[in-house]
Amino acid sequence: NPGSIQLVTGLLMILSGAWFGIEQWHRGSIAGSPATSGTVMLASLPVLLGFQLLLSALNYDIQNVPTKPIHPQFE
């Protein structure tokens, strides 16, 4: 199911982007130097793409509503 793949990939991308951003922010605060724009983009791009994948998974789930009952009693 594409929705499941999008959900897992989106969550992993959000978590990895947030982890990288927090780690770089922590290193920069210890060293006393601000983060470069490239570092900020490397942290924010996976978070944004992960959020888009989560929205896409939600859209896929909403569009695929079953129309035929599974149990014959409810037909």
C-alpha positions in Angstrom: 0.0 0.0 0.0 1.5 3.4 -1.0 0.0 5.1 2.0 1.9 2.9 4.4 5.2 3.5 2.6 4.6 7.3 2.6 3.7 7.2 6.3 6.8 5.3 7.4 9.1 7.3 5.1 7.5 10.6 6.2 8.0 9.8 9.9 11.6 8.8 9.3 12.4 11.9 7.4 10.8 14.2 10.0 12.6 12.5 12.8 16.0 12.4 11.1 15.7 16.1 10.0 14.7 17.2 13.5 17.5 15.1 15.0 20.1 16.5 12.6 18.9 20.1 13.2 18.9 19.8 17.0 22.4 18.2 16.9 23.8 20.9 14.7 22.2 23.6 16.8 23.7 22.1 20.0 27.2 21.9 18.4 26.9 25.5 17.2 25.8 26.7 20.6 28.7 25.0 22.3 31.2 26.4 19.7 29.6 29.8 19.8 29.1 30.0 16.0 25.8 30.4 14.1 24.6 27.7 11.7 25.2 28.3 8.1 22.3 28.5 5.6 23.3 25.1 4.1 23.1 23.4 7.5 19.7 24.9 8.1 18.5 23.7 4.7 19.9 20.2 5.3 17.8 20.1 8.5 14.6 21.7 7.2 14.3 19.9 3.9 13.7 16.4 5.3 11.2 17.8 7.8 9.3 19.6 5.0 9.4 16.6 2.7 8.4 14.3 5.5 5.4 16.5 6.3 4.3 16.4 2.7 4.6 12.6 2.7 2.4 12.5 5.8 -0.2 14.7 4.1 0.0 12.4 1.0 -0.5 9.3 3.1 -3.5 10.9 4.8 -5.0 11.9 1.4 -4.5 8.3 0.1 -6.2 6.9 3.2 -9.2 9.2 2.9 -9.6 8.5 -0.8 -9.6 4.7 -0.4 -12.8 4.2 1.5 -14.2 0.7 1.1 -17.5 0.6 -0.9 -18.2 -3.1 -0.7 -18.9 -4.8 2.7 -16.5 -7.6 3.7 -19.1 -9.7 5.4 -21.9 -11.1 3.2 -24.6 -10.4 5.9 -24.2 -6.6 5.3 -24.6 -6.6 1.5 
